[in-house]
Amino acid sequence: MPIHHVLRAALFALFTLPFLGASAQVDVVMVYGTVKDFSTAKKLEGVAITVFKNGGKVLEIPTNASGKYEVNLDYGADYKVMCAKTGYISKNIAIDTRNIPEEDRQGGHGMNIDFTMMADIPGVDYSVLLEPFGKAKYNAAVGNIEFDVEYTNGMRDAQARLLKAYEERKKREANVEADFAKLMTQGNAAMTAADFKKAVDSFAEALTLKVGDAVATANSAMRACGWKRPMPRRIARRITRH
């Protein structure tokens, strides 16, 4: 009967990797899991899961409608598994399948690795995610593939700083959206009341929050010229393109 090796470990909370029981395919390292939005926990479809073997790209597959993926890694190589999606920050993990005795390869290994992806918010330093958020390799003492706890601990402070900056930036972005909407409403109300100066002032202030916004720019210009109705967004976008 083949022996199925299943890796069980947990990393820093921001990048938790649950490793649960699974039947791995024979003589390969089966890596599988779910990709979710970090903030909402929504399962992400269409995330590109890319496998690099000894530095070269060998495979790319998308996550399915449930955010799930599955890839098989051969023994005897150094791998990087990366997830990427437009609007999100990419992440990767390193898995070394070298130096594993033949007797411990029989039955294969299973690794359940769930990714959480952060939205790409301007103003946040994501450089720590250029490095693997975890490194796994064979541990002869236990006869299994395990994560490098020392490496994980070394990444913890940098990951904590990223999390703090990310949450603070998200809060500021939410406040900007609320303030912008309020100023736009005030500007339109002032225009309805024929208070052109107040309308222009409101739209001008809105533009300090969202520089170059098509509607605010067009409304500000049209109010200054005496236009008496709010500018439809589709028309505003056409005007600001020219």
N, C-alpha and C positions, 0 to 999 in steps of 0.2 A: 504494500500500500504506500503510495507516495506521501511524503511528509510535506505539509503546507506550512511555511513559515509566515507569520503575520507580525508586522512591526507595530509595536504599541509604544506611544510616547506622546508628550505634549510640550509645546513650545510656549513662549511668551503669549499672553492672552490676546494681544492684537493679531497674532498669526497662529492661532491654535490649530494644531494638526491632529485630529482624532484618528486613531489607528484601530480599526475594528476587524473582527474576524471575517475572512473571505476565502473562497477556494481559488487559489491562483492557478493559472495555466501551467502546464508542465515545463520546468526548466527555463523560466523567464521571471523577471520581476514585473508583476502587474501593478501599475500605478493607476488609481482610479479615485474619483471623488466628485464634489459639487463645487461650483463657483458661484459666489453670492456677492451682492452689493454690501460693502462694509457697514454703511449706515442704516439701510433698510432691511437687510437680510433677504432681499429679493433674489431669486435664482436667475442667473444671467444666461440667456441663450446667445449663441453665436460668438462666444469668447474663443479666440484662437489659442489652442493649446499646442505649443511648438516644442519639439524634442530635439536637442542638440547632442550629438554623440561625438566625444573627443573633439569638440569645438565646431563640428560641422552639422548643419541642419539636416535631419533625416526624416522628419515627419511633422505635419501640421494638420490638426483636426479641429472642428468647431464643437463647442458644447451643445447638447440637444436642448429641447424646449424646457427641460427640467434642470438645466444648468449642469448636467452630468457629463463626464468624460471618462475615457479609459485608454491607456496606452501600455504597450508591453516593451520592456527594456531587456536586451540581451545581457548576459553576463560578460565580464571582462572588459568593461568600458567605463569612461567617466561621462556622466550625463548632466545636462541641465534641462529642466522642464519649466517652461515659461508660459504664463497666461497674459493675453493682451486683448484689449477691446477699445475702440474709439470712445473717447470721453472718460476713460479710466487710466489709472497708472499701472503699468505692467509690474508683475512680480515673478520671481523665479526661485527654484529650489535646486540644490545640487545633490545628485545621487551617484555614488561610486560603487559600481558592481564588480570591481576588480578584486583579486586576491581572495576569492571565495572558493574553498575546496570543493571538488566535484561531489563529494558525499553530501555537502550542505546545499548543493544546487538542486538536488533531486526533489521534485514536487514544486519547486519554485518558491517565490516570496510574494506576498501581497502587501501593498502599501496604500492605505486609504488616506489621501491628502486632500483636504478641502481648502480652497483658496477663498479669501475675502479681498475684494478689490475696492480701492478708494477712488472716488470721483476726482477728476483732474480739476482742482480749484486753483486759479491763478494766485500767486503769492506764497505758496507753500513749497518748502524745500523737500522734495521727495528723493533726494540723491541716495539716501540710505537703502532705498529699494532697488538700486542698481546692483547691490550685492545680494547673494542668496539669503533668504530669510531663514534658511535651515540647510545643514549639510549632513547627509547620511552616508555611512559606509559600513563595511563588514567589521564586526567585533568578534575576533577569534575566541575571546574569553567566554562569550555566551553563545557563540555559533549562530549569530543572527545579524541582520542589518539594523544599525541603531543610529540615532541622531547624535551629533557632537554637542553635548551639553555645554562644554566650555565655550564653543563658538556662539551658541545661542545666548548664553549669559553675557558674552561680550557685546552682543548686538542689542541687548535689552535697553540700555540707556538711550541709545540713538533712536530706537523704535518708540520709546516713551515720549521723547521730545517731538517726534513726528506726530504722534497721536494728539498731543496737546496743541501743537500748532494747527493741525488739521481741524480740530473741533473749534478752536478760537476763530479761525478764518471762516468756517461755515456759519458761525453765529454772526460775524460781521457782515457776511454776504446776505444773510436773511434780513438783517436790519436795513441794509442798503435797499433791498427790494421793497420793503415796507415803506421806507421814507420816500423812495422814488415814486411809488404809486400814489402816495398822499400828495406830493407836490404836483403830479400830473392831474389829479382830481381837482386840486385847488386852482390850477391854471385854467382848466376847462370851465369851472364854475365862474371864475373871474371873467372869462370871455363871454359867457352867457349873460353876465351882468354888465357887459360893455366896459369893464374895468381893464382896459388894454395894458396899462402899465403893470398892474398886479399880475396879469396873465403872463406877460413877457418875463417878469421877475421870477415867477414860479417855474416856468419852463427852463429859464437860464440856470436856476439853482438845481433843478432836476438833472441838467446836463453835467453838473459838477460831480454827481454821483455815478452817472452812466454816460461817460464821454462818448459823443458820436451817436447816441441813440437816435434812430431815424425819425420817430414820431416827435420826440422832444425838440430836436433840431428844426424840423419843418414847422411845428406849431409855433416855436419861438419866432421864427422868421416871418411866418404868415400873420401872426398877431401884431408884430411890429408894423406890418404893412396894412393893418386894418381888417384882415380876414376875420369873419365873425363866427365861424363854426369850427369845431375840432377837426383836425386833419385825419382822415382815415389812414390807418397804418399802411395799407397797400399803396396808397398814393404818396405817402411820406417817403416810403422806401424808394419809389421811382425818382422823386425829386432829389433825394440825397445822393443818388448814384451819379448825378450829372453835375 
